[in-house]
Amino acid sequence: MKQFDILITNGLVVTMDSENRLIPNGAVAISGDRIAEIGPMTGFRDCEAVKIIDAHGGIIMPGLVNTHTHAAMTCFRGLADDMELMTWLHEHIFPAEAKLDHQKVHAGALLACAEMILSGTTCFADMYLFEDAVAEAAKAAGIRAVVGEVLYDFPSPCYGPIDQGFAYTENLIEKWKNDPLITIAVEPHSPYLCAPELLVRAAELSESHNIPLIIHVAETESEVATIKERYGKSPIAHLASMGVLSPRLLACHCVKVTEADMELLAAFHVKVSHNPESNMKLASGIAPVPRLLKAGVCVGLGTDGPTSNNNLDMFSEMDTAAKIHKVNAMDPTVMPAQTVLKMATIDAAKALGLSAVTGSLETGKQADVIVVDTRKPHLTPMYNVYSHLVYAAGGHDVSASVIGGRIVMENRRIKTLDIEKLMHDVRQIAAAVQAGDQ
């Protein structure tokens, strides 16, 4: 008789594998931290499991992968809304961040992890300050994370001058190497806040450790104008001229890119993180994702931070991503639901260099699995599971989450975190921000 640690039963299994297999009345068996078997329920009659999770006829699918956020900015959610990006950054966000420390970032990141787990995310990529605190928070929450300390020309509240920023990053690499949940990335902020020598050094560090390199790029018209004035090139061409483009690079936003830029991204196998809700809210524009996909660029979906979105719900992001491109192209066939779901699962995992680990339900992969409860009016009936997940479901419909073979949420209750304490801690930080004595 077969024995498993966890058996998730009685659901429509959406694998997101290379064949896009759907298994009606299926089950997923987990042993240790990995998926042991996937198939119809009939194949699991003669087996035992330490824990059985009944999907009650719902959807069993890969956990969602958020390719870009700034998790600890939960501390500043709603602090400065309805303003232009550079005003938002330089007059509100950077001054608030100047008073951050390890403890505050840890508290904000823990709250973000709770929000993401509750809404079906099992892996996220983060760029922020005091990123060791974010790694520690993700580890405590039991969520998979790619984290990197933001690097820029001016002194950081975390590490001070840039040389110490690289030392901080190398310490992160050493501390978290071989961790089953945490991957370290090298993360220069952007071409407009990073000198060429910083960008080259960051790319070399990424290459030497074979880890992701993540950067904001071509987010706004003003950024493009700034880089053209300084270097006579587009931001993408500027990165190409320094040898920064590579398959390890995740370029976040890419709103203002030309056909030549897209050819460069494709030629160097650069990945792109698409953040439609943030780009809408800051009026940065609409990234040409359909054209990027046509050019062969791998595009993953991300929420961006909780101050420019203002949530971390990847279901909401999928819905927005599908609809904004339809109206932008005036073509309802653009960005079909299945394509968008790929951008939030397997393609997002590819964007982070984790497609062998997560992003799809396949035997031998890490067991990052969520259950969507469809026993609800807004999810009845269901004709097409892909359109249901993108256009009808929400993060609040996720009933269970398993990450690396560990049940982190069941029946909408997080098992790894004290949510009441997390909310209390962040409210205390917000009170200090409002009082001006953060």
C-alpha positions as CSV (number, residue, x, y, z in Angstrom):
1,M,0.0,0.0,0.0
2,K,1.4,3.4,-1.0
3,Q,1.9,5.9,1.8
4,F,2.2,9.7,1.5
5,D,2.6,12.6,3.8
6,I,-0.2,14.7,2.3
7,L,-2.9,13.8,-0.2
8,I,-5.0,16.6,-1.8
9,T,-8.1,14.9,-3.2
10,N,-11.4,15.5,-5.0
11,G,-10.6,18.4,-7.3
12,L,-9.9,19.5,-10.8
13,V,-6.1,19.4,-11.1
14,V,-4.7,22.2,-13.2
15,T,-1.1,21.2,-13.8
16,M,0.3,24.1,-15.9
17,D,2.8,21.6,-17.2
18,S,4.1,21.6,-20.8
19,E,1.0,19.7,-21.9
20,N,-1.4,21.9,-19.9
21,R,-3.0,18.7,-18.5
22,L,-6.3,19.0,-16.7
23,I,-7.3,16.1,-14.5
24,P,-11.0,16.1,-13.5
25,N,-11.7,14.4,-10.1
26,G,-8.0,14.3,-9.5
27,A,-5.5,14.2,-6.6
28,V,-2.0,15.3,-5.8
29,A,0.2,13.2,-3.5
30,I,3.1,14.7,-1.5
31,S,6.0,13.0,0.1
32,G,8.4,15.1,2.1
33,D,8.8,18.4,0.2
34,R,8.0,17.1,-3.2
35,I,5.1,16.0,-5.4
36,A,5.1,12.2,-5.4
37,E,2.2,11.5,-7.8
38,I,-0.6,13.2,-9.7
39,G,-3.6,11.6,-11.3
40,P,-7.2,10.6,-11.2
41,M,-8.7,9.8,-7.8
42,T,-9.2,6.2,-8.9
43,G,-5.4,5.8,-8.8
44,F,-5.3,6.6,-5.1
45,R,-7.8,4.1,-3.7
46,D,-5.2,1.8,-2.2
47,C,-3.0,4.4,-0.4
48,E,-2.7,6.1,2.9
49,A,-1.7,9.6,3.9
50,V,-0.8,11.2,7.2
51,K,-2.9,14.2,6.1
52,I,-5.8,14.4,3.6
53,I,-7.0,17.7,2.3
54,D,-10.4,17.5,0.5
55,A,-10.7,20.1,-2.3
56,H,-14.5,19.5,-2.2
57,G,-14.8,19.5,-6.0
58,G,-12.7,22.7,-6.3
59,I,-9.5,23.5,-8.1
60,I,-6.1,22.0,-7.2
61,M,-3.3,24.1,-8.9
62,P,0.2,25.4,-8.5
63,G,0.7,28.2,-6.1
64,L,1.0,31.7,-7.7
65,V,4.4,33.3,-8.2
66,N,4.7,37.1,-7.7
67,T,7.7,38.2,-9.7
68,H,8.1,41.7,-8.3
69,T,7.2,43.4,-5.0
70,H,8.5,45.4,-2.1
71,A,6.9,43.4,0.7
72,A,7.7,45.5,3.8
73,M,6.0,48.5,2.2
74,T,2.9,47.2,3.8
75,C,4.1,49.6,6.5
76,F,3.3,52.5,4.1
77,R,0.2,51.2,2.4
78,G,-1.9,54.3,1.5
79,L,0.7,56.7,2.8
80,A,1.0,58.7,-0.4
81,D,-1.5,57.9,-3.1
82,D,-2.7,59.6,-6.3
83,M,0.6,61.2,-7.4
84,E,3.2,61.0,-10.0
85,L,6.0,58.4,-9.6
86,M,9.0,60.7,-9.0
87,T,7.0,62.9,-6.6
88,W,5.8,59.8,-4.8
89,L,9.3,58.4,-4.5
90,H,11.4,61.4,-3.7
91,E,9.0,63.4,-1.5
92,H,7.2,60.7,0.4
93,I,8.6,57.1,0.1
94,F,12.3,57.8,0.3
95,P,12.0,60.0,3.4
96,A,9.8,57.4,5.1
97,E,12.2,54.7,4.2
98,A,15.2,56.6,5.6
99,K,13.9,55.8,9.1
100,L,13.4,52.1,8.5
101,D,15.4,49.4,10.4
102,H,15.6,45.6,10.5
103,Q,12.8,45.2,12.9
104,K,10.3,47.4,11.0
105,V,11.1,45.7,7.7
106,H,10.7,42.3,9.4
107,A,7.3,43.3,10.7
108,G,6.1,44.7,7.4
109,A,7.4,41.6,5.5
110,L,5.7,39.2,7.9
111,L,2.4,41.0,7.2
112,A,3.0,40.8,3.5
113,C,3.7,37.1,3.7
114,A,0.4,36.6,5.5
115,E,-1.4,38.6,2.8
116,M,0.2,36.6,0.0
117,I,-0.4,33.2,1.6
118,L,-4.1,34.1,2.1
119,S,-4.4,35.1,-1.5
120,G,-2.7,32.0,-3.1
121,T,0.9,33.2,-3.6
122,T,3.5,30.5,-2.7
123,C,6.6,32.3,-4.1
124,F,7.5,36.0,-4.4
125,A,10.5,38.1,-5.5
126,D,11.4,41.0,-3.3
127,M,13.5,44.1,-3.7
128,Y,13.9,46.4,-0.6
129,L,16.0,47.5,2.3
130,F,17.2,45.3,5.1
131,E,16.5,42.2,2.9
132,D,17.9,39.8,5.5
133,A,14.8,40.7,7.5
134,V,12.6,39.8,4.5
135,A,14.4,36.5,4.1
136,E,13.9,35.8,7.8
137,A,10.2,36.7,7.6
138,A,9.6,34.5,4.5
139,K,11.4,31.6,6.2
140,A,9.2,32.0,9.3
141,A,6.1,32.2,7.2
142,G,7.1,29.2,5.2
143,I,6.8,30.9,1.8
144,R,9.3,30.6,-1.0
145,A,11.1,33.9,-1.8
146,V,13.8,35.4,-4.0
147,V,15.2,38.4,-2.1
148,G,17.8,41.0,-2.8
149,E,19.0,44.2,-1.2
150,V,18.3,47.3,-3.3
151,L,21.5,48.9,-4.5
152,Y,21.8,52.5,-5.6
153,D,24.3,55.4,-5.9
154,F,23.3,57.3,-2.7
155,P,23.8,56.0,0.8
156,S,21.3,53.4,2.0
157,P,19.5,53.4,5.4
158,C,20.6,49.8,5.7
159,Y,24.2,49.6,4.6
160,G,25.4,53.1,4.0
161,P,27.8,53.5,1.0
162,I,27.5,51.3,-2.0
163,D,30.6,49.2,-1.3
164,Q,29.0,48.1,1.9
165,G,25.8,47.3,-0.1
166,F,27.8,44.8,-2.2
167,A,29.2,43.4,1.0
168,Y,25.7,43.1,2.5
169,T,24.6,41.3,-0.7
170,E,27.5,38.9,-0.5
171,N,26.7,38.2,3.1
172,L,23.2,37.4,2.1
173,I,24.4,35.0,-0.6
174,E,26.6,33.2,2.0
175,K,24.0,33.1,4.7
176,W,21.2,31.7,2.6
177,K,23.0,29.5,0.2
178,N,21.3,26.1,-0.2
179,D,18.3,27.1,1.7
180,P,15.2,25.2,0.5
181,L,13.0,28.3,0.5
182,I,15.2,31.4,0.1
183,T,17.1,32.4,-3.1
184,I,19.3,35.5,-3.1
185,A,19.4,37.9,-6.1
186,V,21.5,40.9,-6.9
187,E,19.2,43.9,-7.2
188,P,20.4,47.4,-8.5
189,H,17.4,49.7,-8.3
190,S,17.4,51.2,-11.9
191,P,19.5,52.7,-14.6
192,Y,18.6,56.2,-13.4
193,L,19.7,55.6,-9.8
194,C,22.7,53.4,-10.5
195,A,25.9,54.5,-12.2
196,P,27.3,52.3,-15.0
197,E,30.0,50.9,-12.8
198,L,27.5,49.8,-10.2
199,L,25.4,48.1,-12.8
200,V,28.4,46.3,-14.3
201,R,29.6,45.2,-10.8
202,A,26.1,43.9,-10.0
203,A,25.9,41.9,-13.3
204,E,29.3,40.4,-12.6
205,L,28.3,39.4,-9.0
206,S,25.1,37.8,-10.5
207,E,27.2,35.9,-13.0
208,S,29.8,34.7,-10.6
209,H,27.2,33.1,-8.3
210,N,24.7,32.2,-11.1
211,I,21.9,34.0,-9.3
212,P,19.1,36.3,-10.6
213,L,19.8,40.0,-11.4
214,I,16.7,42.1,-10.9
215,I,16.2,45.7,-11.8
216,H,13.5,48.3,-12.5
217,V,13.8,49.5,-16.1
218,A,11.9,51.6,-18.6
219,E,9.1,52.3,-16.2
220,T,8.2,55.8,-17.2
221,E,8.7,58.4,-20.0
222,S,10.8,60.6,-17.7
223,E,13.2,57.7,-17.0
224,V,13.7,57.0,-20.7
225,A,14.3,60.7,-21.3
226,T,16.8,60.9,-18.4
227,I,18.8,57.9,-19.7
228,K,18.8,59.2,-23.2
229,E,20.1,62.6,-22.0
230,R,22.8,61.0,-20.0
231,Y,23.9,58.2,-22.3
232,G,22.3,58.8,-25.7
233,K,20.5,55.4,-25.5
234,S,17.3,53.9,-24.3
235,P,17.5,52.2,-20.9
236,I,17.5,48.7,-22.5
237,A,20.2,49.7,-25.0
238,H,22.2,51.3,-22.2
239,L,22.1,48.0,-20.2
240,A,23.1,46.1,-23.4
241,S,26.0,48.4,-24.1
242,M,27.5,47.4,-20.7
243,G,26.9,43.7,-21.0
244,V,24.2,43.7,-18.3
245,L,21.6,41.9,-20.4
246,S,21.5,38.1,-19.8
247,P,19.2,35.2,-19.2
248,R,19.6,35.8,-15.5
249,L,18.2,39.4,-15.7
250,L,14.6,40.1,-14.7
251,A,13.6,43.5,-16.0
252,C,10.7,44.9,-14.0
253,H,8.0,47.0,-15.7
254,C,9.4,47.6,-19.3
255,V,6.5,50.0,-20.0
256,K,8.4,52.3,-22.3
257,V,10.2,50.0,-24.7
258,T,10.7,50.2,-28.4
259,E,10.7,47.4,-31.0
260,A,14.6,47.6,-30.9
261,D,14.5,47.2,-27.1
262,M,12.2,44.2,-27.4
263,E,14.6,42.6,-29.9
264,L,17.4,43.0,-27.5
265,L,15.4,41.5,-24.6
266,A,14.6,38.5,-26.8
267,A,18.1,38.1,-28.1
268,F,19.6,38.0,-24.6
269,H,16.8,35.9,-23.2
270,V,16.0,38.6,-20.6
271,K,12.8,38.0,-18.6
272,V,10.3,40.7,-17.9
273,S,8.1,41.3,-14.8
274,H,4.7,42.9,-15.8
275,N,3.0,44.9,-13.1
276,P,-0.1,46.3,-14.6
277,E,-2.0,47.6,-11.6
278,S,1.0,49.6,-10.3
279,N,1.7,51.0,-13.8
280,M,-2.0,52.0,-14.0
281,K,-2.1,53.6,-10.5
282,L,1.0,55.6,-11.1
283,A,-0.1,56.4,-14.7
284,S,3.2,55.0,-16.0
285,G,1.5,53.4,-19.0
286,I,0.8,50.0,-20.3
287,A,3.7,47.6,-21.1
288,P,3.5,46.1,-24.6
289,V,3.2,42.6,-23.2
290,P,1.4,41.1,-26.3
291,R,4.3,42.3,-28.4
292,L,6.9,41.1,-25.9
293,L,5.3,37.6,-25.9
294,K,5.2,37.6,-29.7
295,A,8.9,38.4,-29.7
296,G,9.6,35.4,-27.6
297,V,10.2,37.2,-24.3
298,C,9.3,35.3,-21.1
299,V,6.9,37.5,-19.1
300,G,5.9,36.9,-15.5
301,L,3.3,38.7,-13.5
302,G,3.9,40.8,-10.4
303,T,2.0,43.1,-8.1
304,D,4.8,45.6,-7.3
305,G,4.7,47.0,-3.7
306,P,1.7,47.6,-1.4
307,T,2.1,51.3,-1.7
308,S,1.7,51.5,-5.5
309,N,-0.9,48.8,-6.0
310,N,-2.1,48.7,-3.1
311,N,-2.5,44.9,-2.5
312,L,-0.5,41.7,-3.1
313,D,-3.4,39.7,-4.6
314,M,-2.2,37.9,-7.7
315,F,-5.7,36.9,-8.7
316,S,-6.6,40.6,-9.0
317,E,-3.4,41.2,-11.0
318,M,-4.3,38.4,-13.4
319,D,-7.8,39.9,-14.0
320,T,-6.3,43.3,-14.6
321,A,-3.5,42.0,-16.9
322,A,-6.0,40.2,-19.1
323,K,-8.4,43.1,-19.4
324,I,-6.1,46.1,-19.8
325,H,-4.4,44.6,-22.9
326,K,-7.8,43.8,-24.5
327,V,-9.0,47.4,-24.2
328,N,-5.6,48.8,-25.1
329,A,-5.6,46.8,-28.3
330,M,-9.4,47.0,-28.8
331,D,-9.2,43.2,-29.3
332,P,-11.0,40.8,-26.9
333,T,-8.8,37.9,-28.2
334,V,-5.6,39.5,-26.9
335,M,-4.1,37.9,-23.7
336,P,-6.4,34.9,-23.3
337,A,-6.9,33.6,-19.7
338,Q,-4.6,30.6,-20.1
339,T,-1.8,32.8,-21.2
340,V,-2.3,35.1,-18.2
341,L,-2.4,32.1,-15.8
342,K,0.9,30.9,-17.2
343,M,2.3,34.4,-16.5
344,A,1.3,33.9,-12.8
345,T,2.6,30.3,-12.5
346,I,5.1,28.5,-14.7
347,D,6.3,31.6,-16.7
348,A,6.7,33.5,-13.5
349,A,8.8,30.7,-12.1
350,K,10.9,30.7,-15.3
351,A,11.4,34.5,-14.9
352,L,12.9,33.8,-11.5
353,G,15.0,30.9,-12.6
354,L,12.9,28.5,-10.6
355,S,10.9,26.6,-13.2
356,A,12.6,23.3,-12.2
357,V,11.4,23.9,-8.7
358,T,7.9,25.5,-8.8
359,G,5.3,27.0,-11.1
360,S,3.6,23.7,-12.2
361,L,2.3,20.5,-10.7
362,E,4.7,17.8,-11.9
363,T,6.1,14.7,-10.2
364,G,9.4,15.5,-8.5
365,K,8.9,19.2,-8.2
366,Q,8.6,21.1,-4.9
367,A,5.1,20.7,-3.5
368,D,3.8,24.3,-3.9
369,V,0.1,23.7,-4.2
370,I,-3.1,25.7,-3.5
371,V,-6.7,24.8,-3.4
372,V,-9.4,27.1,-4.7
373,D,-12.8,26.6,-3.1
374,T,-15.4,26.9,-5.9
375,R,-18.5,26.2,-3.7
376,K,-19.5,29.9,-4.0
377,P,-22.2,31.8,-6.0
378,H,-19.6,33.8,-7.9
379,L,-17.8,30.6,-9.0
380,T,-21.0,28.8,-10.1
381,P,-21.2,27.3,-12.7
382,M,-17.7,26.6,-14.2
383,Y,-17.4,26.0,-18.0
384,N,-13.7,26.9,-18.4
385,V,-11.3,26.7,-15.5
386,Y,-8.7,29.1,-17.0
387,S,-11.3,31.9,-17.5
388,H,-12.8,31.1,-14.1
389,L,-9.4,31.6,-12.3
390,V,-8.5,34.8,-14.2
391,Y,-11.9,36.5,-14.4
392,A,-14.0,35.2,-11.5
393,A,-11.9,33.9,-8.7
394,G,-10.2,36.1,-6.1
395,G,-7.5,35.5,-3.5
396,H,-10.2,35.1,-0.9
397,D,-11.3,31.9,-2.6
398,V,-8.0,30.1,-1.8
399,S,-8.8,27.7,1.1
400,A,-5.5,25.8,1.5
401,S,-1.8,26.3,0.7
402,V,1.1,23.8,0.8
403,I,4.6,25.2,0.2
404,G,7.6,22.8,0.0
405,G,5.4,20.0,1.4
406,R,4.4,22.0,4.5
407,I,0.7,23.0,5.0
408,V,0.9,26.7,5.7
409,M,-2.8,27.4,5.4
410,E,-5.8,25.2,5.8
411,N,-9.5,26.3,5.9
412,R,-8.3,29.9,5.4
413,R,-6.3,29.8,8.7
414,I,-2.5,30.4,8.4
415,K,-0.6,27.9,10.5
416,T,2.7,29.6,10.6
417,L,1.9,33.1,11.7
418,D,0.0,35.0,14.4
419,I,-2.0,37.4,12.2
420,E,-3.4,39.5,15.0
421,K,0.1,40.2,16.3
422,L,1.4,41.0,12.8
423,M,-1.4,43.6,12.3
424,H,-0.8,45.1,15.7
425,D,2.9,45.5,15.1
426,V,2.4,47.2,11.7
427,R,-0.3,49.5,13.2
428,Q,2.3,50.6,15.8
429,I,4.8,51.4,13.0
430,A,2.1,53.3,11.1
431,A,1.2,55.3,14.2
432,A,4.8,56.4,14.5
433,V,4.9,57.4,10.8
434,Q,1.8,59.5,11.2
435,A,3.2,61.1,14.4
436,G,6.3,62.0,12.5
437,D,8.6,60.2,14.9
438,Q,9.1,56.9,13.0
